[in-house]
Amino acid sequence: MPRQTISVISPAHPARLTNGKLTRATESVYAQTLQPDGHIVAIDVDREGAAATRQRALALASTYWVSFLDSDDILKPRHIRPVFRQYAPA
C-alpha cells in the first residue's frame, strides 16, 4: 500500500503572529511522532473569517489527508498516526 500523505492546515488571524499562539500551534505540529508532509498556515489578512481562510488553504493542499488546527490550539503528540484501514466509497 502506498504511503498516505498528510498536511496540517492552520487558518490564523493576524494577531496570532505576534501573541505567540501560532508559534505554539506550529511547535505542536513539528512535535508529532509521525511528521506531516506539510503545514499550511493561511493568514486572514482580508478579514474573511476562519472558514474562508481554511478553504483557501485547503485549495493548496495536495496530500491524501488533511488535519485542521486552529492557530490558538495545539495537537497532542500522537494526533497524526498511520491509517491502517482503507475506506471504500459507499
C-alpha positions in Angstrom: 0.0 0.0 0.0 1.5 3.4 -0.9 2.2 5.8 1.9 -0.7 8.1 2.6 0.4 11.7 3.0 -1.0 14.3 5.4 -0.9 18.1 5.7 -1.9 20.2 8.7 -3.8 23.4 7.8 -3.9 26.3 10.2 -6.1 29.4 9.5 -4.8 32.3 11.5 -5.9 35.8 12.4 -3.1 38.4 12.0 -2.9 38.9 15.8 -1.7 35.3 16.2 1.6 36.3 14.5 2.6 38.4 17.5 0.9 36.9 20.5 2.7 33.6 20.4 -0.3 31.3 19.9 0.6 30.5 16.3 4.1 29.7 17.3 2.8 27.3 20.0 0.4 25.7 17.5 3.3 25.2 14.9 5.6 23.7 17.6 2.9 21.1 18.3 2.8 20.2 14.6 6.5 19.6 14.5 6.4 17.7 17.8 4.3 14.9 16.2 5.7 11.4 16.5 4.7 11.0 12.8 5.7 14.1 10.9 3.2 15.6 8.5 4.2 16.2 4.9 3.4 19.9 5.2 2.0 22.6 7.4 0.0 25.2 5.6 -0.6 28.4 7.5 -3.1 30.8 5.9 -3.3 34.3 7.5 -6.6 36.1 7.3 -5.3 39.5 6.2 -8.6 40.4 4.4 -10.7 39.5 7.5 -12.7 36.9 5.5 -13.2 34.7 8.6 -11.8 31.3 9.5 -14.0 29.3 7.1 -12.9 31.2 4.0 -9.3 31.2 5.2 -9.4 27.5 5.8 -10.9 26.9 2.4 -8.1 29.0 0.7 -5.5 26.9 2.5 -7.3 23.6 1.6 -7.0 24.5 -2.1 -3.2 24.5 -1.6 -3.1 21.0 -0.1 -2.0 18.2 -2.3 -1.9 15.4 0.3 -4.2 12.4 0.7 -5.3 13.5 4.2 -5.7 16.9 5.8 -5.9 17.8 9.5 -7.1 21.2 10.6 -5.5 23.0 13.6 -6.8 26.4 14.7 -4.0 28.8 15.4 -4.9 29.0 19.1 -4.9 25.2 19.7 -2.2 22.5 19.9 -2.0 18.9 18.7 -1.3 16.1 21.1 2.0 14.4 20.1 0.3 11.3 18.6 -2.6 13.2 16.8 -1.1 12.2 13.4 -0.8 8.5 13.1 -0.9 5.9 10.4 -4.2 4.8 8.9 -4.2 1.0 8.6 -7.7 0.6 7.1 -8.7 1.6 3.6 -12.1 3.2 3.4 -14.2 2.2 0.3 -16.6 4.7 -1.1 -20.3 3.8 -0.5 
